[in-house]
Amino acid sequence: MLKSMDHEKDVIIEKCRNDAFHQTPLKGQLLALKVDTVAIVGCLTNLCCENTARAAHDNDFNVLFLKDGNAASKKEYHKASIMNLEYGFGKVPTCQEFIDML
């Protein structure tokens, strides 16, 4: 998968809050690229990752929150976030299911 990705076109967006959309050019960049679906992976399921997934949903993007592509300091935090996001904010595939979608 990585061999087919062109990293020279990567855009790095610095953020100052848990939500990657808050006061950043992320939404504009995604819209300019005609992106309608975002895949969320990261370090803290219940903080930055969940906030960004909720914001993506609120900004009318389809959300794929990779359940084994995120983590939290406690399993309970991860599980609670996954349940909340799956209930009303997006789909929660595994990394392998996501790769199979591509």
Backbone torsions as a table, in degrees:
resi	resn	phi	psi	omega
1	MET	NA	-45.6	-176.8
2	LEU	-64.8	-30.6	179.9
3	LYS	-61.9	-29.6	-177.3
4	SER	-87.2	-4.9	-178.2
5	MET	-91.3	138.0	179.3
6	ASP	-98.0	93.6	-175.7
7	HIS	-72.8	-12.5	178.3
8	GLU	-69.6	-17.5	179.3
9	LYS	-97.3	3.4	-179.9
10	ASP	-59.9	144.5	176.0
11	VAL	-115.6	127.9	178.0
12	ILE	-102.7	126.5	-179.5
13	ILE	-118.8	118.9	178.4
14	GLU	-85.3	140.6	-178.8
15	LYS	-126.3	157.2	-179.2
16	CYS	-120.7	4.7	179.0
17	ARG	-136.1	172.7	177.9
18	ASN	-63.6	-33.0	-178.6
19	ASP	-86.5	115.1	-177.1
20	ALA	-67.5	-12.9	178.0
21	PHE	-87.4	-22.6	-174.1
22	HIS	-66.1	115.8	176.9
23	GLN	51.5	40.3	174.5
24	THR	-130.4	165.9	177.2
25	PRO	-84.4	13.9	-174.6
26	LEU	-57.4	-50.8	-178.8
27	LYS	-58.3	-46.0	179.8
28	GLY	-61.8	-41.4	178.4
29	GLN	-62.8	-45.2	-179.7
30	LEU	-64.6	-43.0	179.0
31	LEU	-64.9	-39.7	178.6
32	ALA	-61.8	-32.2	178.9
33	LEU	-88.5	2.7	-178.9
34	LYS	59.2	36.7	176.9
35	VAL	-81.1	133.2	176.0
36	ASP	-118.9	-8.0	-178.0
37	THR	-134.7	133.7	176.6
38	VAL	-117.9	143.7	174.5
39	ALA	-108.1	126.9	-176.1
40	ILE	-106.1	124.8	172.7
41	VAL	-136.0	152.9	179.1
42	GLY	170.9	-167.5	-171.2
43	CYS	-91.8	-38.9	-176.0
44	LEU	-121.2	94.6	-178.5
45	THR	-46.7	-49.8	-170.0
46	ASN	-85.3	-0.3	178.8
47	LEU	-118.2	-101.4	-175.2
48	CYS	-57.8	-42.7	-175.8
49	CYS	-65.8	-48.6	179.7
50	GLU	-65.1	-43.9	179.2
51	ASN	-60.6	-42.0	179.6
52	THR	-67.5	-38.4	177.6
53	ALA	-63.7	-43.9	178.6
54	ARG	-63.6	-42.0	179.1
55	ALA	-65.7	-39.4	177.3
56	ALA	-59.8	-45.1	177.6
57	HIS	-60.7	-46.2	180.0
58	ASP	-63.9	-23.4	178.2
59	ASN	-96.2	17.9	173.5
60	ASP	70.0	26.2	172.7
61	PHE	-95.9	146.8	169.4
62	ASN	-73.3	140.5	-175.5
63	VAL	-118.0	129.1	170.0
64	LEU	-115.9	113.6	-177.3
65	PHE	-109.4	104.1	-172.7
66	LEU	-71.0	109.7	-171.1
67	LYS	-63.1	-31.6	176.8
68	ASP	-104.9	16.0	175.4
69	GLY	-110.9	10.1	177.9
70	ASN	-134.4	160.5	179.8
71	ALA	-150.3	162.2	176.9
72	ALA	-137.2	168.5	-178.8
73	SER	-70.1	-21.9	177.2
74	LYS	-135.1	142.2	-179.9
75	LYS	-58.4	-35.1	-179.2
76	GLU	-63.7	-38.7	179.4
77	TYR	-64.7	-44.4	179.8
78	HIS	-61.8	-48.4	-178.0
79	LYS	-61.1	-42.7	-179.7
80	ALA	-64.4	-43.7	178.9
81	SER	-63.4	-43.8	179.2
82	ILE	-59.0	-45.7	-179.8
83	MET	-61.6	-43.9	-179.9
84	ASN	-64.6	-47.3	-177.8
85	LEU	-65.5	-41.9	-179.3
86	GLU	-65.9	-31.9	-178.4
87	TYR	-67.5	-38.7	-173.4
88	GLY	-148.5	4.8	-174.1
89	PHE	-121.9	-14.6	-179.9
90	GLY	171.2	-171.3	177.6
91	LYS	-96.3	150.8	-175.3
92	VAL	-127.4	75.0	178.6
93	PRO	-82.2	165.7	169.3
94	THR	-79.0	170.1	177.1
95	CYS	-60.8	-41.5	-179.7
96	GLN	-65.2	-41.6	177.2
97	GLU	-61.5	-38.6	177.7
98	PHE	-63.8	-46.9	178.4
99	ILE	-59.2	-39.8	178.6
100	ASP	-65.0	-25.8	179.1
101	MET	-74.0	-25.7	-173.8
102	LEU	-68.2	NA	NA
